[in-house]
């Protein structure tokens, strides 16, 4: 409440100034002092009611925002848990959050697409590398040279490294390795 009142000190000061001016004018025109007191009380009650109503509707929105935010892992999606507020500043804030959320979702989507493209490229490249490896293995198998075993061992190592990369790239999407019927 202190922060809200401090934020609205200009409005409160202006209302107090108008109240003082009006009571002064009423006193100058010699209006009954009881009537002046009643008008002052009614004005203060109305101003207090308006301030409290404004405070609580804003507090309700921001408390819900804080609570939802504290329970989320992906905090940039907090907007999905809120309804658009009924006060102007809240609507502006909601729209800013909407734009931020939209931008973040687009950035995440672009990132996912680029990662998927890169994984597809690596997967294709590995398959392309396995063809010459298999060809060299066949050539070594048909060779009668003494050093063929050394070459075969190096090719096995290359094939294992290519398989490691392939398995890593496919670790999130195992459906490429299996066909279920």
Secondary structure in CASP SS format (residue, H / E / C, confidence):
PFRMAT SS
TARGET T0000
AUTHOR 0000-0000-0000
METHOD secondary structure of the structure
MODEL  1
X C 1.00
X H 1.00
X H 1.00
X H 1.00
X H 1.00
X H 1.00
X H 1.00
X C 1.00
X H 1.00
X H 1.00
X H 1.00
X H 1.00
X H 1.00
X H 1.00
X H 1.00
X H 1.00
X H 1.00
X H 1.00
X H 1.00
X H 1.00
X H 1.00
X H 1.00
X H 1.00
X H 1.00
X H 1.00
X H 1.00
X H 1.00
X H 1.00
X C 1.00
X C 1.00
X C 1.00
X C 1.00
X H 1.00
X H 1.00
X H 1.00
X H 1.00
X H 1.00
X H 1.00
X H 1.00
X H 1.00
X H 1.00
X H 1.00
X H 1.00
X H 1.00
X H 1.00
X H 1.00
X H 1.00
X H 1.00
X H 1.00
X H 1.00
X H 1.00
X H 1.00
X H 1.00
X H 1.00
X H 1.00
X H 1.00
X H 1.00
X H 1.00
X H 1.00
X H 1.00
X H 1.00
X H 1.00
X H 1.00
X H 1.00
X H 1.00
X H 1.00
X H 1.00
X H 1.00
X H 1.00
X H 1.00
X C 1.00
X C 1.00
X C 1.00
X C 1.00
X H 1.00
X H 1.00
X H 1.00
X H 1.00
X H 1.00
X H 1.00
X H 1.00
X C 1.00
X C 1.00
X C 1.00
X C 1.00
X C 1.00
X C 1.00
X H 1.00
X H 1.00
X H 1.00
X H 1.00
X H 1.00
X H 1.00
X H 1.00
X H 1.00
X H 1.00
X H 1.00
X H 1.00
X H 1.00
X H 1.00
X H 1.00
X H 1.00
X H 1.00
X H 1.00
X H 1.00
X H 1.00
X H 1.00
X H 1.00
X H 1.00
X H 1.00
X H 1.00
X H 1.00
X H 1.00
X H 1.00
X H 1.00
X H 1.00
X H 1.00
X H 1.00
X H 1.00
X H 1.00
X H 1.00
X H 1.00
X H 1.00
X H 1.00
X H 1.00
X H 1.00
X H 1.00
X H 1.00
X H 1.00
X H 1.00
X H 1.00
X H 1.00
X H 1.00
X H 1.00
X H 1.00
X H 1.00
X H 1.00
X H 1.00
X H 1.00
X H 1.00
X H 1.00
X H 1.00
X C 1.00
X C 1.00
X C 1.00
X C 1.00
X C 1.00
X H 1.00
X H 1.00
X H 1.00
X H 1.00
X H 1.00
X H 1.00
X H 1.00
X H 1.00
X H 1.00
X H 1.00
X H 1.00
X H 1.00
X H 1.00
X H 1.00
X H 1.00
X H 1.00
X H 1.00
X H 1.00
X H 1.00
X H 1.00
X H 1.00
X H 1.00
X C 1.00
X C 1.00
X C 1.00
X C 1.00
X H 1.00
X H 1.00
X H 1.00
X C 1.00
X C 1.00
X C 1.00
X C 1.00
X C 1.00
END
